[in-house]
Amino acid sequence: MTTLKEQIVGVWSLVSFKDRDENGNTVYPLGEDATGFIMYHPEGYMSAQLMKQGRPHYQSGHMLTGTTEEMAEAAHGYLAYGGKFHVNEVERTLTHHMDVSMNPTWLGQQQPRIASIEGDILTIHNGLNPIQKLVWKRVKAYQF
């Protein structure tokens, strides 16, 4: 039988990112059409990049010279972090170690997640109430 760690290695594209609040309402933190990738390397490192669609370009056209408001809006619609990951095969959980993060509050944190894989679909959720659930689809090898 293949282990969860063996199954999870690769690149995954975001299908959906949603929260369910205490009242059972569905909330899409980055919009219903959010996009992104999560990558798990066989050496035990991972990286996640998620973004809201339709974020406006900086008027200046340069990545370092947006206005304070433009930069705040861009950051508000983007999640990025990476670091080591650990798999608990018995409990079927993943723990993401936040070694780098766009959100400084996450630095040094560990975020455990319950994971399941069915075919090319990876589902990760926090197991809490309110629940946060992300669904990913395996990306096929890029031919270059």
VMD Tcl script that builds the backbone (N, CA, C; Angstrom):
set m [mol new atoms 432]
animate dup $m
set s [atomselect $m all]
$s set {name element resname resid chain x y z} {
  {N N MET 1 A 0.834 -1.182 0.000}
  {CA C MET 1 A 0.000 0.000 0.000}
  {C C MET 1 A 0.886 1.255 0.000}
  {N N THR 2 A 0.507 2.228 -0.785}
  {CA C THR 2 A 1.257 3.472 -0.888}
  {C C THR 2 A 0.963 4.364 0.316}
  {N N THR 3 A 1.998 4.982 0.860}
  {CA C THR 3 A 1.814 5.856 2.019}
  {C C THR 3 A 1.247 7.211 1.586}
  {N N LEU 4 A 0.679 7.932 2.539}
  {CA C LEU 4 A 0.179 9.276 2.264}
  {C C LEU 4 A 1.317 10.169 1.780}
  {N N LYS 5 A 2.489 10.047 2.401}
  {CA C LYS 5 A 3.626 10.883 1.985}
  {C C LYS 5 A 3.996 10.602 0.532}
  {N N GLU 6 A 3.999 9.344 0.131}
  {CA C GLU 6 A 4.309 9.014 -1.266}
  {C C GLU 6 A 3.236 9.558 -2.208}
  {N N GLN 7 A 1.979 9.470 -1.789}
  {CA C GLN 7 A 0.876 9.932 -2.632}
  {C C GLN 7 A 0.849 11.447 -2.791}
  {N N ILE 8 A 1.250 12.160 -1.759}
  {CA C ILE 8 A 1.092 13.615 -1.760}
  {C C ILE 8 A 2.188 14.340 -2.527}
  {N N VAL 9 A 3.330 13.704 -2.712}
  {CA C VAL 9 A 4.446 14.352 -3.409}
  {C C VAL 9 A 4.015 14.751 -4.818}
  {N N GLY 10 A 4.281 16.000 -5.160}
  {CA C GLY 10 A 3.940 16.505 -6.479}
  {C C GLY 10 A 3.381 17.906 -6.408}
  {N N VAL 11 A 2.776 18.320 -7.510}
  {CA C VAL 11 A 2.210 19.659 -7.642}
  {C C VAL 11 A 0.699 19.530 -7.763}
  {N N TRP 12 A -0.004 20.385 -7.030}
  {CA C TRP 12 A -1.463 20.360 -6.986}
  {C C TRP 12 A -2.004 21.756 -7.286}
  {N N SER 13 A -3.079 21.812 -8.062}
  {CA C SER 13 A -3.722 23.075 -8.421}
  {C C SER 13 A -5.006 23.238 -7.609}
  {N N LEU 14 A -5.254 24.444 -7.133}
  {CA C LEU 14 A -6.414 24.697 -6.285}
  {C C LEU 14 A -7.719 24.537 -7.055}
  {N N VAL 15 A -8.627 23.756 -6.502}
  {CA C VAL 15 A -9.982 23.606 -7.038}
  {C C VAL 15 A -10.928 24.503 -6.252}
  {N N SER 16 A -10.836 24.461 -4.920}
  {CA C SER 16 A -11.677 25.330 -4.095}
  {C C SER 16 A -11.043 25.560 -2.734}
  {N N PHE 17 A -11.348 26.722 -2.180}
  {CA C PHE 17 A -10.883 27.124 -0.852}
  {C C PHE 17 A -12.073 27.779 -0.175}
  {N N LYS 18 A -12.616 27.087 0.826}
  {CA C LYS 18 A -13.787 27.647 1.493}
  {C C LYS 18 A -13.771 27.360 2.983}
  {N N ASP 19 A -14.422 28.250 3.689}
  {CA C ASP 19 A -14.620 28.114 5.128}
  {C C ASP 19 A -16.107 27.921 5.380}
  {N N ARG 20 A -16.409 27.259 6.462}
  {CA C ARG 20 A -17.792 27.186 6.928}
  {C C ARG 20 A -17.799 27.790 8.320}
  {N N ASP 21 A -18.602 28.842 8.513}
  {CA C ASP 21 A -18.607 29.520 9.807}
  {C C ASP 21 A -19.458 28.770 10.832}
  {N N GLU 22 A -19.528 29.317 12.042}
  {CA C GLU 22 A -20.246 28.670 13.143}
  {C C GLU 22 A -21.724 28.459 12.835}
  {N N ASN 23 A -22.289 29.282 11.935}
  {CA C ASN 23 A -23.704 29.175 11.574}
  {C C ASN 23 A -23.934 28.279 10.361}
  {N N GLY 24 A -22.865 27.677 9.832}
  {CA C GLY 24 A -22.996 26.796 8.679}
  {C C GLY 24 A -22.938 27.503 7.342}
  {N N ASN 25 A -22.679 28.802 7.334}
  {CA C ASN 25 A -22.590 29.558 6.085}
  {C C ASN 25 A -21.236 29.327 5.416}
  {N N THR 26 A -21.247 29.205 4.094}
  {CA C THR 26 A -20.009 29.034 3.336}
  {C C THR 26 A -19.420 30.395 2.998}
  {N N VAL 27 A -18.129 30.531 3.251}
  {CA C VAL 27 A -17.391 31.759 2.969}
  {C C VAL 27 A -16.186 31.379 2.110}
  {N N TYR 28 A -15.919 32.172 1.087}
  {CA C TYR 28 A -14.765 31.951 0.212}
  {C C TYR 28 A -13.734 33.043 0.502}
  {N N PRO 29 A -12.709 32.763 1.313}
  {CA C PRO 29 A -11.758 33.798 1.737}
  {C C PRO 29 A -11.063 34.537 0.595}
  {N N LEU 30 A -10.835 33.868 -0.520}
  {CA C LEU 30 A -10.188 34.502 -1.675}
  {C C LEU 30 A -11.107 34.528 -2.891}
  {N N GLY 31 A -12.403 34.421 -2.657}
  {CA C GLY 31 A -13.378 34.409 -3.738}
  {C C GLY 31 A -13.639 32.995 -4.236}
  {N N GLU 32 A -14.778 32.828 -4.901}
  {CA C GLU 32 A -15.159 31.501 -5.397}
  {C C GLU 32 A -14.245 31.007 -6.507}
  {N N ASP 33 A -13.529 31.917 -7.162}
  {CA C ASP 33 A -12.653 31.528 -8.270}
  {C C ASP 33 A -11.173 31.657 -7.906}
  {N N ALA 34 A -10.856 31.514 -6.629}
  {CA C ALA 34 A -9.455 31.578 -6.190}
  {C C ALA 34 A -8.621 30.562 -6.967}
  {N N THR 35 A -7.347 30.860 -7.108}
  {CA C THR 35 A -6.445 29.967 -7.824}
  {C C THR 35 A -5.156 29.805 -7.019}
  {N N GLY 36 A -4.407 28.768 -7.326}
  {CA C GLY 36 A -3.149 28.585 -6.623}
  {C C GLY 36 A -2.552 27.211 -6.834}
  {N N PHE 37 A -1.399 27.031 -6.222}
  {CA C PHE 37 A -0.684 25.760 -6.271}
  {C C PHE 37 A -0.156 25.423 -4.885}
  {N N ILE 38 A -0.076 24.138 -4.621}
  {CA C ILE 38 A 0.644 23.652 -3.451}
  {C C ILE 38 A 1.569 22.555 -3.960}
  {N N MET 39 A 2.795 22.566 -3.482}
  {CA C MET 39 A 3.800 21.610 -3.949}
  {C C MET 39 A 4.417 20.903 -2.759}
  {N N TYR 40 A 4.520 19.598 -2.877}
  {CA C TYR 40 A 5.166 18.773 -1.856}
  {C C TYR 40 A 6.355 18.076 -2.497}
  {N N HIS 41 A 7.543 18.307 -1.945}
  {CA C HIS 41 A 8.777 17.739 -2.473}
  {C C HIS 41 A 9.115 16.464 -1.695}
  {N N PRO 42 A 9.690 15.453 -2.354}
  {CA C PRO 42 A 10.018 14.206 -1.652}
  {C C PRO 42 A 11.026 14.381 -0.514}
  {N N GLU 43 A 11.764 15.487 -0.504}
  {CA C GLU 43 A 12.729 15.743 0.570}
  {C C GLU 43 A 12.070 16.292 1.831}
  {N N GLY 44 A 10.725 16.478 1.808}
  {CA C GLY 44 A 10.017 16.912 3.009}
  {C C GLY 44 A 9.748 18.399 3.107}
  {N N TYR 45 A 9.804 19.099 1.979}
  {CA C TYR 45 A 9.495 20.526 1.960}
  {C C TYR 45 A 8.250 20.769 1.129}
  {N N MET 46 A 7.558 21.867 1.442}
  {CA C MET 46 A 6.345 22.217 0.716}
  {C C MET 46 A 6.287 23.730 0.506}
  {N N SER 47 A 5.442 24.131 -0.426}
  {CA C SER 47 A 5.203 25.544 -0.684}
  {C C SER 47 A 3.769 25.706 -1.158}
  {N N ALA 48 A 3.094 26.742 -0.665}
  {CA C ALA 48 A 1.717 27.021 -1.073}
  {C C ALA 48 A 1.600 28.473 -1.511}
  {N N GLN 49 A 0.919 28.680 -2.628}
  {CA C GLN 49 A 0.660 30.014 -3.178}
  {C C GLN 49 A -0.807 30.044 -3.590}
  {N N LEU 50 A -1.596 30.901 -2.972}
  {CA C LEU 50 A -3.016 31.022 -3.297}
  {C C LEU 50 A -3.343 32.491 -3.515}
  {N N MET 51 A -4.226 32.763 -4.494}
  {CA C MET 51 A -4.565 34.164 -4.735}
  {C C MET 51 A -5.996 34.344 -5.197}
  {N N LYS 52 A -6.470 35.531 -4.919}
  {CA C LYS 52 A -7.772 35.992 -5.379}
  {C C LYS 52 A -7.613 36.419 -6.835}
  {N N GLN 53 A -8.565 36.049 -7.680}
  {CA C GLN 53 A -8.538 36.476 -9.085}
  {C C GLN 53 A -8.885 37.963 -9.180}
  {N N GLY 54 A -8.394 38.621 -10.215}
  {CA C GLY 54 A -8.788 39.992 -10.507}
  {C C GLY 54 A -8.143 41.058 -9.647}
  {N N ARG 55 A -7.034 40.736 -8.998}
  {CA C ARG 55 A -6.358 41.771 -8.212}
  {C C ARG 55 A -5.814 42.841 -9.158}
  {N N PRO 56 A -6.024 44.117 -8.837}
  {CA C PRO 56 A -5.587 45.175 -9.760}
  {C C PRO 56 A -4.069 45.313 -9.830}
  {N N HIS 57 A -3.595 45.685 -11.000}
  {CA C HIS 57 A -2.169 45.959 -11.205}
  {C C HIS 57 A -1.812 47.267 -10.515}
  {N N TYR 58 A -0.545 47.402 -10.138}
  {CA C TYR 58 A -0.062 48.678 -9.608}
  {C C TYR 58 A -0.044 49.694 -10.748}
  {N N GLN 59 A -0.473 50.909 -10.470}
  {CA C GLN 59 A -0.483 51.964 -11.496}
  {C C GLN 59 A 0.912 52.202 -12.063}
  {N N SER 60 A 1.937 52.076 -11.220}
  {CA C SER 60 A 3.317 52.324 -11.661}
  {C C SER 60 A 3.818 51.252 -12.620}
  {N N GLY 61 A 3.219 50.068 -12.556}
  {CA C GLY 61 A 3.676 48.960 -13.383}
  {C C GLY 61 A 4.912 48.261 -12.844}
  {N N HIS 62 A 5.422 48.683 -11.702}
  {CA C HIS 62 A 6.629 48.099 -11.119}
  {C C HIS 62 A 6.288 47.442 -9.790}
  {N N MET 63 A 6.836 46.265 -9.544}
  {CA C MET 63 A 6.440 45.491 -8.368}
  {C C MET 63 A 6.812 46.125 -7.034}
  {N N LEU 64 A 7.769 46.998 -7.002}
  {CA C LEU 64 A 8.205 47.588 -5.729}
  {C C LEU 64 A 7.709 49.010 -5.501}
  {N N THR 65 A 6.958 49.564 -6.448}
  {CA C THR 65 A 6.556 50.960 -6.298}
  {C C THR 65 A 5.049 51.154 -6.321}
  {N N GLY 66 A 4.311 50.180 -5.845}
  {CA C GLY 66 A 2.880 50.373 -5.674}
  {C C GLY 66 A 2.630 51.308 -4.503}
  {N N THR 67 A 1.463 51.930 -4.491}
  {CA C THR 67 A 1.111 52.763 -3.344}
  {C C THR 67 A 0.852 51.861 -2.141}
  {N N THR 68 A 0.819 52.453 -0.973}
  {CA C THR 68 A 0.527 51.686 0.241}
  {C C THR 68 A -0.809 50.969 0.099}
  {N N GLU 69 A -1.796 51.650 -0.458}
  {CA C GLU 69 A -3.122 51.056 -0.647}
  {C C GLU 69 A -3.071 49.896 -1.647}
  {N N GLU 70 A -2.334 50.086 -2.754}
  {CA C GLU 70 A -2.221 49.021 -3.754}
  {C C GLU 70 A -1.544 47.790 -3.162}
  {N N MET 71 A -0.481 48.015 -2.401}
  {CA C MET 71 A 0.234 46.891 -1.793}
  {C C MET 71 A -0.629 46.182 -0.754}
  {N N ALA 72 A -1.379 46.934 0.026}
  {CA C ALA 72 A -2.262 46.328 1.027}
  {C C ALA 72 A -3.332 45.484 0.348}
  {N N GLU 73 A -3.914 45.993 -0.723}
  {CA C GLU 73 A -4.947 45.246 -1.447}
  {C C GLU 73 A -4.368 43.976 -2.072}
  {N N ALA 74 A -3.167 44.078 -2.635}
  {CA C ALA 74 A -2.520 42.903 -3.224}
  {C C ALA 74 A -2.253 41.844 -2.162}
  {N N ALA 75 A -1.753 42.266 -1.009}
  {CA C ALA 75 A -1.458 41.323 0.076}
  {C C ALA 75 A -2.729 40.704 0.625}
  {N N HIS 76 A -3.791 41.487 0.691}
  {CA C HIS 76 A -5.059 40.985 1.225}
  {C C HIS 76 A -5.612 39.834 0.382}
  {N N GLY 77 A -5.268 39.798 -0.878}
  {CA C GLY 77 A -5.782 38.761 -1.769}
  {C C GLY 77 A -4.784 37.662 -2.075}
  {N N TYR 78 A -3.784 37.472 -1.208}
  {CA C TYR 78 A -2.742 36.488 -1.509}
  {C C TYR 78 A -2.282 35.786 -0.238}
  {N N LEU 79 A -2.099 34.484 -0.321}
  {CA C LEU 79 A -1.527 33.683 0.762}
  {C C LEU 79 A -0.311 32.960 0.212}
  {N N ALA 80 A 0.784 33.020 0.939}
  {CA C ALA 80 A 1.998 32.329 0.514}
  {C C ALA 80 A 2.779 31.896 1.740}
  {N N TYR 81 A 3.188 30.641 1.736}
  {CA C TYR 81 A 4.034 30.149 2.823}
  {C C TYR 81 A 4.752 28.895 2.360}
  {N N GLY 82 A 5.772 28.515 3.099}
  {CA C GLY 82 A 6.506 27.305 2.767}
  {C C GLY 82 A 7.365 26.862 3.931}
  {N N GLY 83 A 7.856 25.646 3.806}
  {CA C GLY 83 A 8.724 25.088 4.830}
  {C C GLY 83 A 8.666 23.575 4.810}
  {N N LYS 84 A 9.039 22.991 5.907}
  {CA C LYS 84 A 8.999 21.535 6.029}
  {C C LYS 84 A 7.554 21.066 6.191}
  {N N PHE 85 A 7.318 19.815 5.849}
  {CA C PHE 85 A 6.021 19.220 6.164}
  {C C PHE 85 A 6.258 17.843 6.759}
  {N N HIS 86 A 5.324 17.427 7.573}
  {CA C HIS 86 A 5.402 16.132 8.247}
  {C C HIS 86 A 4.087 15.405 8.019}
  {N N VAL 87 A 4.162 14.103 7.768}
  {CA C VAL 87 A 2.974 13.278 7.577}
  {C C VAL 87 A 2.871 12.285 8.721}
  {N N ASN 88 A 1.703 12.205 9.333}
  {CA C ASN 88 A 1.399 11.171 10.316}
  {C C ASN 88 A 0.532 10.149 9.592}
  {N N GLU 89 A 1.121 9.022 9.244}
  {CA C GLU 89 A 0.427 8.014 8.440}
  {C C GLU 89 A -0.746 7.386 9.197}
  {N N VAL 90 A -0.616 7.227 10.503}
  {CA C VAL 90 A -1.680 6.595 11.297}
  {C C VAL 90 A -2.912 7.490 11.345}
  {N N GLU 91 A -2.700 8.767 11.630}
  {CA C GLU 91 A -3.824 9.696 11.759}
  {C C GLU 91 A -4.229 10.338 10.435}
  {N N ARG 92 A -3.442 10.086 9.376}
  {CA C ARG 92 A -3.693 10.662 8.049}
  {C C ARG 92 A -3.702 12.190 8.115}
  {N N THR 93 A -2.693 12.731 8.805}
  {CA C THR 93 A -2.590 14.179 8.921}
  {C C THR 93 A -1.286 14.682 8.320}
  {N N LEU 94 A -1.341 15.936 7.894}
  {CA C LEU 94 A -0.178 16.674 7.408}
  {C C LEU 94 A 0.050 17.814 8.378}
  {N N THR 95 A 1.286 18.146 8.626}
  {CA C THR 95 A 1.591 19.353 9.383}
  {C C THR 95 A 2.515 20.206 8.536}
  {N N HIS 96 A 2.059 21.421 8.244}
  {CA C HIS 96 A 2.868 22.387 7.508}
  {C C HIS 96 A 3.628 23.228 8.518}
  {N N HIS 97 A 4.947 23.300 8.372}
  {CA C HIS 97 A 5.794 24.132 9.223}
  {C C HIS 97 A 6.015 25.453 8.490}
  {N N MET 98 A 5.588 26.542 9.083}
  {CA C MET 98 A 5.648 27.857 8.444}
  {C C MET 98 A 7.035 28.479 8.633}
  {N N ASP 99 A 7.985 28.031 7.808}
  {CA C ASP 99 A 9.350 28.558 7.880}
  {C C ASP 99 A 9.469 29.918 7.198}
  {N N VAL 100 A 8.682 30.131 6.148}
  {CA C VAL 100 A 8.556 31.436 5.495}
  {C C VAL 100 A 7.070 31.677 5.262}
  {N N SER 101 A 6.659 32.932 5.334}
  {CA C SER 101 A 5.246 33.240 5.143}
  {C C SER 101 A 5.068 34.706 4.795}
  {N N MET 102 A 4.139 34.971 3.892}
  {CA C MET 102 A 3.787 36.349 3.595}
  {C C MET 102 A 3.135 36.994 4.814}
  {N N ASN 103 A 2.423 36.202 5.586}
  {CA C ASN 103 A 1.776 36.676 6.811}
  {C C ASN 103 A 2.742 36.453 7.975}
  {N N PRO 104 A 3.319 37.511 8.537}
  {CA C PRO 104 A 4.308 37.327 9.603}
  {C C PRO 104 A 3.749 36.635 10.843}
  {N N THR 105 A 2.453 36.677 11.039}
  {CA C THR 105 A 1.832 36.008 12.186}
  {C C THR 105 A 2.031 34.500 12.112}
  {N N TRP 106 A 2.138 33.957 10.903}
  {CA C TRP 106 A 2.281 32.511 10.735}
  {C C TRP 106 A 3.715 32.019 10.927}
  {N N LEU 107 A 4.703 32.911 10.883}
  {CA C LEU 107 A 6.097 32.472 10.973}
  {C C LEU 107 A 6.333 31.648 12.228}
  {N N GLY 108 A 6.961 30.490 12.031}
  {CA C GLY 108 A 7.276 29.607 13.148}
  {C C GLY 108 A 6.129 28.726 13.593}
  {N N GLN 109 A 4.942 28.937 13.053}
  {CA C GLN 109 A 3.794 28.108 13.436}
  {C C GLN 109 A 3.830 26.762 12.727}
  {N N GLN 110 A 3.088 25.837 13.293}
  {CA C GLN 110 A 2.828 24.552 12.652}
  {C C GLN 110 A 1.323 24.452 12.475}
  {N N GLN 111 A 0.893 24.085 11.272}
  {CA C GLN 111 A -0.532 23.989 11.003}
  {C C GLN 111 A -0.879 22.560 10.606}
  {N N PRO 112 A -1.492 21.818 11.532}
  {CA C PRO 112 A -1.901 20.446 11.220}
  {C C PRO 112 A -3.162 20.441 10.361}
  {N N ARG 113 A -3.236 19.480 9.465}
  {CA C ARG 113 A -4.376 19.334 8.564}
  {C C ARG 113 A -4.715 17.855 8.406}
  {N N ILE 114 A -5.991 17.577 8.267}
  {CA C ILE 114 A -6.444 16.228 7.946}
  {C C ILE 114 A -6.446 16.130 6.421}
  {N N ALA 115 A -5.882 15.063 5.886}
  {CA C ALA 115 A -5.731 14.939 4.436}
  {C C ALA 115 A -6.332 13.639 3.926}
  {N N SER 116 A -6.906 13.722 2.736}
  {CA C SER 116 A -7.359 12.508 2.052}
  {C C SER 116 A -7.101 12.687 0.560}
  {N N ILE 117 A -6.776 11.580 -0.084}
  {CA C ILE 117 A -6.531 11.592 -1.525}
  {C C ILE 117 A -7.404 10.521 -2.156}
  {N N GLU 118 A -8.167 10.951 -3.156}
  {CA C GLU 118 A -8.969 10.026 -3.954}
  {C C GLU 118 A -8.639 10.303 -5.409}
  {N N GLY 119 A -7.949 9.357 -6.039}
  {CA C GLY 119 A -7.508 9.574 -7.413}
  {C C GLY 119 A -6.565 10.753 -7.474}
  {N N ASP 120 A -6.912 11.750 -8.292}
  {CA C ASP 120 A -6.082 12.945 -8.442}
  {C C ASP 120 A -6.581 14.121 -7.610}
  {N N ILE 121 A -7.420 13.858 -6.615}
  {CA C ILE 121 A -7.978 14.922 -5.778}
  {C C ILE 121 A -7.447 14.806 -4.352}
  {N N LEU 122 A -6.865 15.892 -3.869}
  {CA C LEU 122 A -6.368 16.008 -2.499}
  {C C LEU 122 A -7.294 16.954 -1.753}
  {N N THR 123 A -7.809 16.511 -0.622}
  {CA C THR 123 A -8.646 17.355 0.227}
  {C C THR 123 A -7.938 17.540 1.557}
  {N N ILE 124 A -7.820 18.787 1.966}
  {CA C ILE 124 A -7.169 19.129 3.228}
  {C C ILE 124 A -8.142 19.987 4.027}
  {N N HIS 125 A -8.350 19.637 5.288}
  {CA C HIS 125 A -9.171 20.507 6.137}
  {C C HIS 125 A -8.597 20.548 7.538}
  {N N ASN 126 A -9.011 21.564 8.272}
  {CA C ASN 126 A -8.420 21.786 9.588}
  {C C ASN 126 A -9.065 20.969 10.701}
  {N N GLY 127 A -10.212 20.351 10.447}
  {CA C GLY 127 A -10.865 19.531 11.457}
  {C C GLY 127 A -11.464 20.323 12.600}
  {N N LEU 128 A -11.538 21.626 12.452}
  {CA C LEU 128 A -12.071 22.488 13.503}
  {C C LEU 128 A -13.461 22.983 13.138}
  {N N ASN 129 A -14.092 23.656 14.077}
  {CA C ASN 129 A -15.355 24.331 13.804}
  {C C ASN 129 A -15.156 25.788 14.174}
  {N N PRO 130 A -15.113 26.734 13.260}
  {CA C PRO 130 A -15.500 26.579 11.861}
  {C C PRO 130 A -14.443 25.824 11.058}
  {N N ILE 131 A -14.906 25.130 10.033}
  {CA C ILE 131 A -14.024 24.288 9.227}
  {C C ILE 131 A -13.471 25.073 8.039}
  {N N GLN 132 A -12.228 24.830 7.731}
  {CA C GLN 132 A -11.589 25.386 6.541}
  {C C GLN 132 A -11.189 24.204 5.669}
  {N N LYS 133 A -11.629 24.217 4.418}
  {CA C LYS 133 A -11.404 23.076 3.526}
  {C C LYS 133 A -10.824 23.561 2.200}
  {N N LEU 134 A -9.749 22.884 1.782}
  {CA C LEU 134 A -9.136 23.163 0.489}
  {C C LEU 134 A -9.128 21.881 -0.331}
  {N N VAL 135 A -9.517 22.003 -1.585}
  {CA C VAL 135 A -9.520 20.870 -2.509}
  {C C VAL 135 A -8.536 21.197 -3.626}
  {N N TRP 136 A -7.673 20.220 -3.923}
  {CA C TRP 136 A -6.616 20.384 -4.916}
  {C C TRP 136 A -6.700 19.257 -5.941}
  {N N LYS 137 A -6.287 19.535 -7.175}
  {CA C LYS 137 A -6.215 18.512 -8.229}
  {C C LYS 137 A -4.759 18.376 -8.659}
  {N N ARG 138 A -4.309 17.116 -8.750}
  {CA C ARG 138 A -2.920 16.870 -9.149}
  {C C ARG 138 A -2.662 17.440 -10.544}
  {N N VAL 139 A -1.525 18.112 -10.677}
  {CA C VAL 139 A -1.112 18.686 -11.951}
  {C C VAL 139 A -0.260 17.651 -12.674}
  {N N LYS 140 A -0.570 17.434 -13.916}
  {CA C LYS 140 A 0.214 16.497 -14.723}
  {C C LYS 140 A 1.580 17.106 -15.037}
  {N N ALA 141 A 2.541 16.264 -15.309}
  {CA C ALA 141 A 3.904 16.725 -15.602}
  {C C ALA 141 A 3.889 17.713 -16.765}
  {N N TYR 142 A 4.617 18.802 -16.597}
  {CA C TYR 142 A 4.746 19.826 -17.631}
  {C C TYR 142 A 5.775 19.360 -18.651}
  {N N GLN 143 A 5.394 19.414 -19.903}
  {CA C GLN 143 A 6.302 19.022 -20.985}
  {C C GLN 143 A 6.948 20.273 -21.571}
  {N N PHE 144 A 8.253 20.442 -21.359}
  {CA C PHE 144 A 8.930 21.628 -21.898}
  {C C PHE 144 A 10.069 21.235 -22.785}
}
mol reanalyze $m
mol bondsrecalc $m
mol representation Tube
mol addrep $m
